[in-house]
């Protein structure tokens, strides 16, 4: 497989320096362009032709392609490496720095380090003179981090995949722990509003039973009932059980004035095999029941819905990463799932492309001590390179 020759071109010092330089470039969601240009130049430096896709004015996705060297009739499946260029606001995060094995700063783990590792992996294949039998993409997208990001970059990439402008038979996202993250729960943010016809009058004129707040308590009891039901169902073997929780409760503006409306906002997460439409129907039924009992309006709304995804352990991209881990570290990585949702939920469901994650860590993302290990980034680069050779095949 000539993998030793490829690994010779994977340089930990260069990976660490490129990650640090990338982290020094501010690329907060909505203002990613300097990071986009840095990533494009990194790919060009490593010998790749780069495409800048303007998703919105001054905001670009970045694409590079290592084309198959095999004749059309002998080509193997194509693979896409992917990650997001944007970060959450820098805020009080530690100043970018190198400290022993660590690169510190906003975006180090989430996920500029992963993009650098992917770039060095594909570059090592090119420098070793190896041609692949399938196409290999490296792609960086904008607009990932919510709420500022609306998935503009992933949605544009999905358009290209669905139209055939870009082709990938599987996607690997360079994020998460050093494990094959192959399943996630679905997720939606819901808001339930309880309101009546009475305006903001003095509470002395209203019975407590007509107060929307009294029925807010009933709603929370209904949520507790649902949670008990979820806990009694066998959890998904990778990403766990269905769950519901509340983050915001809002009502009223004065101690003795009737609240005109109460709102409860939370998150509902569900297992592969269930859909957002089923979740929607279940919450609508709870609201209808409460409306009948109270005589009030009880109305649900939903946003940021993402269906669950699961890529089977038997899929070739999972097997390729397992082989990559065996070659790079002597043992195949574990296949896991997580409750978190991300871009894989979009790529798998909206583009129909099997997707998994494999990254250097999932420990400090979004914290003020965000950091990533150069040793882990180097490990990832080796896994990516070996997995690409396994999945795409080596051109004869």
C-alpha positions as CSV (number, residue, x, y, z in Angstrom):
1,X,0.0,0.0,0.0
2,X,3.1,2.3,0.2
3,X,1.7,3.9,3.3
4,X,5.1,4.3,5.0
5,X,6.1,6.5,2.1
6,X,3.0,8.6,2.6
7,X,3.5,8.9,6.3
8,X,7.1,10.2,5.7
9,X,5.4,13.4,4.3
10,X,3.2,14.0,7.4
11,X,5.2,16.5,9.5
12,X,4.0,17.2,13.1
13,X,5.8,20.5,13.3
14,X,4.3,21.7,10.0
15,X,0.8,20.6,11.1
16,X,1.2,22.4,14.4
17,X,2.5,25.6,12.8
18,X,-0.2,25.7,10.2
19,X,-2.9,25.1,12.9
20,X,-1.5,27.9,15.0
21,X,-1.4,30.3,12.0
22,X,-5.0,29.4,11.1
23,X,-6.1,30.0,14.7
24,X,-4.5,33.4,14.6
25,X,-6.8,34.3,11.7
26,X,-10.2,35.5,13.2
27,X,-13.1,33.8,11.4
28,X,-16.2,34.3,13.5
29,X,-19.5,33.1,11.9
30,X,-20.7,35.7,9.5
31,X,-17.2,37.2,9.2
32,X,-15.3,34.2,8.0
33,X,-13.6,35.6,4.9
34,X,-10.1,36.0,6.3
35,X,-10.2,32.4,7.4
36,X,-11.5,31.3,4.1
37,X,-8.7,33.0,2.3
38,X,-6.1,31.5,4.7
39,X,-7.5,28.0,4.1
40,X,-7.5,28.5,0.3
41,X,-3.9,29.7,0.4
42,X,-2.9,26.7,2.5
43,X,-4.3,24.3,-0.1
44,X,-2.6,26.2,-2.9
45,X,0.7,26.1,-1.1
46,X,0.3,22.3,-0.9
47,X,-0.1,22.1,-4.7
48,X,-3.9,22.0,-5.2
49,X,-6.1,24.0,-7.5
50,X,-8.6,25.8,-5.3
51,X,-12.2,26.9,-6.0
52,X,-13.8,29.8,-4.1
53,X,-17.6,29.5,-4.0
54,X,-19.2,32.8,-3.0
55,X,-22.1,31.7,-0.8
56,X,-23.0,35.2,0.3
57,X,-21.2,38.5,-0.5
58,X,-17.7,38.2,0.8
59,X,-18.2,34.7,2.3
60,X,-16.8,31.7,0.4
61,X,-16.8,28.0,0.7
62,X,-13.4,26.5,-0.3
63,X,-13.0,23.4,-2.4
64,X,-10.0,21.5,-3.7
65,X,-10.0,18.2,-5.7
66,X,-7.4,15.5,-6.0
67,X,-8.7,13.9,-9.2
68,X,-8.7,10.1,-9.8
69,X,-5.8,8.8,-11.9
70,X,-7.8,5.8,-13.1
71,X,-9.6,5.5,-16.4
72,X,-13.4,6.2,-16.1
73,X,-14.2,2.5,-16.3
74,X,-11.9,1.6,-13.4
75,X,-12.7,4.4,-11.1
76,X,-13.5,3.7,-7.4
77,X,-15.9,5.6,-5.1
78,X,-15.2,9.2,-4.4
79,X,-14.6,10.6,-0.9
80,X,-15.0,14.1,0.6
81,X,-13.1,15.5,3.5
82,X,-15.1,18.4,5.1
83,X,-15.0,20.9,7.9
84,X,-16.3,24.3,8.9
85,X,-14.0,27.4,8.7
86,X,-16.1,29.6,11.0
87,X,-15.9,29.7,14.8
88,X,-18.0,31.0,17.6
89,X,-17.1,34.5,18.8
90,X,-13.5,34.7,20.2
91,X,-14.8,36.3,23.4
92,X,-12.4,35.6,26.3
93,X,-10.8,32.6,24.7
94,X,-7.1,32.2,25.4
95,X,-4.8,34.1,23.0
96,X,-3.5,31.9,20.1
97,X,-0.3,30.2,21.2
98,X,1.8,27.1,21.0
99,X,2.5,25.5,24.4
100,X,4.3,22.2,24.3
101,X,2.1,19.7,22.3
102,X,-0.8,22.1,22.4
103,X,-2.1,24.7,20.0
104,X,-4.3,27.1,21.9
105,X,-7.0,29.5,20.8
106,X,-10.5,29.8,19.4
107,X,-11.1,27.3,16.6
108,X,-8.1,25.1,17.5
109,X,-10.2,22.0,18.2
110,X,-13.4,23.2,16.6
111,X,-12.3,22.8,13.9
112,X,-9.4,24.4,12.2
113,X,-7.0,21.7,13.4
114,X,-9.1,19.1,11.6
115,X,-9.0,21.0,8.3
116,X,-5.2,21.4,8.6
117,X,-4.9,17.6,9.2
118,X,-7.0,16.8,6.2
119,X,-5.0,19.1,4.0
120,X,-1.7,17.5,5.2
121,X,-3.1,14.0,4.6
122,X,-4.1,14.7,1.0
123,X,-0.9,16.6,0.4
124,X,1.1,13.6,1.7
125,X,-0.6,11.4,-0.9
126,X,0.4,13.9,-3.6
127,X,4.0,14.3,-2.5
128,X,4.4,10.5,-2.3
129,X,3.4,10.3,-5.9
130,X,0.4,8.2,-5.2
131,X,-2.6,8.5,-7.5
132,X,-6.0,7.4,-6.2
133,X,-8.6,5.4,-8.2
134,X,-11.4,7.6,-6.9
135,X,-11.7,11.4,-6.6
136,X,-10.8,13.0,-3.2
137,X,-12.2,16.4,-2.2
138,X,-11.1,18.7,0.6
139,X,-13.9,21.2,1.4
140,X,-14.3,24.0,4.0
141,X,-17.7,25.6,4.6
142,X,-19.0,28.8,6.3
143,X,-22.0,29.5,8.4
144,X,-21.9,26.4,10.6
145,X,-22.1,27.9,14.1
146,X,-25.6,28.8,15.3
147,X,-27.4,31.0,16.0
148,X,-25.4,33.4,13.8
149,X,-24.8,30.7,11.2
150,X,-27.8,29.4,9.2
151,X,-25.9,26.5,7.6
152,X,-25.4,28.6,4.5
153,X,-22.1,26.8,3.6
154,X,-23.3,23.3,4.1
155,X,-26.6,24.0,2.2
156,X,-24.6,25.3,-0.8
157,X,-22.4,22.2,-0.7
158,X,-25.6,20.1,-0.6
159,X,-26.9,21.9,-3.7
160,X,-23.7,20.9,-5.6
161,X,-23.9,17.3,-4.4
162,X,-27.6,17.0,-5.4
163,X,-27.1,18.6,-8.8
164,X,-24.0,16.4,-9.6
165,X,-21.7,19.4,-9.9
166,X,-19.7,17.8,-7.1
167,X,-19.7,14.1,-6.5
168,X,-19.0,12.2,-3.2
169,X,-20.0,8.7,-2.3
170,X,-19.1,9.4,1.4
171,X,-18.1,12.3,3.6
172,X,-15.7,12.4,6.5
173,X,-15.9,15.5,8.8
174,X,-12.8,16.3,10.7
175,X,-14.5,16.9,14.1
176,X,-15.2,15.0,17.3
177,X,-13.1,12.5,19.2
178,X,-10.6,10.0,17.8
179,X,-13.4,7.6,17.1
180,X,-15.8,7.0,14.2
181,X,-18.8,9.1,15.1
182,X,-21.4,7.4,13.0
183,X,-24.8,8.3,14.5
184,X,-26.5,11.3,16.0
185,X,-29.9,12.1,17.4
186,X,-32.2,14.4,15.6
187,X,-33.0,17.7,17.1
188,X,-35.5,20.6,17.0
189,X,-35.9,23.8,19.1
190,X,-39.6,24.2,20.1
191,X,-41.5,27.0,21.7
192,X,-45.0,26.6,23.2
193,X,-47.0,29.7,23.7
194,X,-50.0,29.8,26.1
195,X,-52.3,32.8,25.8
196,X,-55.9,33.9,26.4
197,X,-58.3,36.5,25.3
198,X,-58.0,38.7,28.4
199,X,-55.6,41.5,28.2
200,X,-53.1,42.6,30.8
201,X,-55.6,43.3,33.6
202,X,-55.3,43.3,37.4
203,X,-55.0,39.7,38.7
204,X,-57.7,40.4,41.3
205,X,-60.2,40.3,38.5
206,X,-59.1,36.9,37.3
207,X,-59.3,33.4,38.8
208,X,-56.0,31.6,39.0
209,X,-57.5,28.9,36.8
210,X,-57.8,31.4,33.9
211,X,-54.1,32.5,34.3
212,X,-51.9,31.1,31.5
213,X,-49.1,30.6,34.1
214,X,-51.3,28.0,35.9
215,X,-51.4,26.0,32.7
216,X,-47.7,26.5,32.1
217,X,-47.2,24.2,35.1
218,X,-49.4,21.6,33.5
219,X,-47.3,21.8,30.3
220,X,-44.2,21.1,32.3
221,X,-45.9,18.1,33.9
222,X,-46.7,16.8,30.4
223,X,-43.1,17.2,29.5
224,X,-42.1,15.1,32.6
225,X,-44.5,12.4,31.5
226,X,-42.9,12.3,28.0
227,X,-39.5,12.1,29.6
228,X,-40.5,9.1,31.7
229,X,-41.8,7.4,28.5
230,X,-38.5,8.1,26.8
231,X,-36.5,6.6,29.7
232,X,-38.5,3.3,29.4
233,X,-37.6,2.8,25.8
234,X,-34.4,0.8,24.9
235,X,-31.8,3.5,24.0
236,X,-30.1,3.6,20.6
237,X,-26.9,1.6,21.0
238,X,-24.7,4.5,19.8
239,X,-26.4,7.8,20.6
240,X,-28.6,7.0,23.5
241,X,-32.3,7.7,24.3
242,X,-34.8,10.3,23.1
243,X,-34.8,13.3,25.4
244,X,-36.6,16.6,26.0
245,X,-35.6,19.5,28.0
246,X,-36.5,23.2,28.7
247,X,-34.1,26.1,28.5
248,X,-36.3,29.2,28.7
249,X,-39.5,30.0,30.5
250,X,-41.0,33.5,30.1
251,X,-44.2,35.1,31.5
252,X,-45.5,38.4,32.8
253,X,-44.1,41.8,33.4
254,X,-45.7,42.9,36.8
255,X,-46.6,41.1,40.1
256,X,-50.3,41.7,40.0
257,X,-50.9,42.0,36.3
258,X,-52.2,39.1,34.2
259,X,-49.6,37.7,31.8
260,X,-51.0,37.9,28.3
261,X,-48.9,35.0,27.2
262,X,-46.4,32.4,28.6
263,X,-43.7,30.8,26.5
264,X,-41.6,27.7,27.1
265,X,-38.7,27.0,24.8
266,X,-36.6,23.9,24.8
267,X,-35.0,21.2,22.7
268,X,-36.4,17.8,21.7
269,X,-33.9,15.2,20.5
270,X,-34.9,11.8,19.0
271,X,-33.4,8.6,17.8
272,X,-32.7,7.3,14.3
273,X,-35.8,5.7,12.9
274,X,-38.1,8.6,14.1
275,X,-38.8,11.8,12.2
276,X,-39.3,15.4,13.0
277,X,-42.9,15.1,11.7
278,X,-43.6,12.4,14.3
279,X,-42.1,14.7,17.0
280,X,-44.2,17.6,15.8
281,X,-47.4,15.6,15.9
282,X,-46.7,14.4,19.5
283,X,-46.1,18.0,20.7
284,X,-49.2,19.2,18.9
285,X,-51.2,16.5,20.6
286,X,-50.0,17.7,24.0
287,X,-50.9,21.3,23.2
288,X,-54.4,20.4,21.9
289,X,-55.1,18.4,25.1
290,X,-54.0,21.4,27.2
291,X,-56.0,23.8,25.1
292,X,-59.2,21.7,25.6
293,X,-58.7,21.6,29.4
294,X,-57.8,25.2,29.9
295,X,-59.9,27.1,27.3
296,X,-56.7,28.9,26.3
297,X,-54.7,29.0,23.1
298,X,-51.8,26.6,23.3
299,X,-49.6,26.8,20.2
300,X,-46.4,25.1,19.4
301,X,-43.7,26.3,16.9
302,X,-40.5,24.7,15.7
303,X,-37.1,25.8,14.3
304,X,-33.7,24.4,13.5
305,X,-35.1,20.9,12.9
306,X,-32.5,18.3,11.9
307,X,-33.2,14.6,11.3
308,X,-31.1,12.0,13.0
309,X,-28.4,10.2,11.0
310,X,-26.8,6.8,11.2
311,X,-24.1,5.3,8.9
312,X,-24.0,1.5,9.4
313,X,-20.8,-0.1,10.7
314,X,-20.7,-2.2,7.6
315,X,-20.4,0.9,5.3
316,X,-17.2,1.1,3.3
317,X,-16.3,4.6,4.8
318,X,-16.5,3.2,8.3
319,X,-14.4,0.2,7.3
320,X,-11.9,2.5,5.6
321,X,-11.5,4.6,8.8
322,X,-11.1,1.5,10.8
323,X,-8.4,0.3,8.5
324,X,-6.8,3.7,8.6
325,X,-6.8,3.6,12.4
326,X,-5.3,0.1,12.4
327,X,-2.5,1.2,10.0
328,X,-1.8,4.5,11.8
329,X,-2.1,3.3,15.4
330,X,-2.2,-0.5,15.4
331,X,-5.9,-0.8,16.3
332,X,-9.2,0.1,14.6
333,X,-11.0,3.0,16.2
334,X,-14.2,2.6,18.1
335,X,-17.5,3.3,16.4
336,X,-19.6,5.7,18.5
337,X,-22.7,7.9,18.4
338,X,-23.4,11.2,20.1
339,X,-26.5,13.1,21.1
340,X,-25.1,16.2,19.4
341,X,-26.3,17.2,16.0
342,X,-24.1,18.8,13.3
343,X,-23.5,19.0,9.6
344,X,-23.6,15.2,9.1
345,X,-27.3,15.3,9.9
346,X,-27.7,17.6,6.8
347,X,-25.3,15.8,4.5
348,X,-26.8,12.3,5.2
349,X,-30.4,13.4,5.0
350,X,-30.5,16.3,2.6
351,X,-27.8,15.2,0.2
352,X,-28.2,11.5,0.7
353,X,-24.5,11.0,1.2
354,X,-23.3,8.6,4.0
355,X,-21.3,10.7,6.5
356,X,-19.2,10.1,9.6
357,X,-16.9,12.2,11.8
358,X,-13.4,11.5,12.9
359,X,-11.5,14.3,14.7
360,X,-8.7,15.0,17.1
361,X,-10.8,15.6,20.2
362,X,-14.1,16.7,21.6
363,X,-13.1,18.2,24.9
364,X,-12.6,22.0,24.8
365,X,-14.8,23.2,21.9
366,X,-16.6,26.5,22.7
367,X,-14.6,26.8,25.9
368,X,-12.3,29.7,26.8
369,X,-9.5,27.2,27.0
370,X,-9.9,25.8,23.6
371,X,-6.9,23.8,22.5
372,X,-5.8,20.8,20.4
373,X,-3.0,18.3,20.6
374,X,-0.5,18.3,17.7
375,X,0.1,14.6,18.3
376,X,-3.6,14.0,17.9
377,X,-3.7,16.1,14.7
378,X,-0.8,14.1,13.3
379,X,-2.6,10.9,14.2
380,X,-5.7,12.1,12.3
381,X,-3.7,13.1,9.3
382,X,-2.3,9.5,9.1
383,X,-5.8,8.0,9.6
384,X,-7.2,10.3,6.9
385,X,-4.5,9.4,4.4
386,X,-4.7,5.7,5.0
387,X,-8.5,5.8,4.9
388,X,-8.5,7.6,1.6
389,X,-6.2,5.0,0.1
390,X,-8.5,2.2,1.4
391,X,-11.7,3.8,0.3
392,X,-10.7,5.3,-3.0
393,X,-8.1,2.7,-3.9
394,X,-4.7,3.3,-5.4
395,X,-4.6,3.9,-9.2
396,X,-2.6,1.1,-11.0
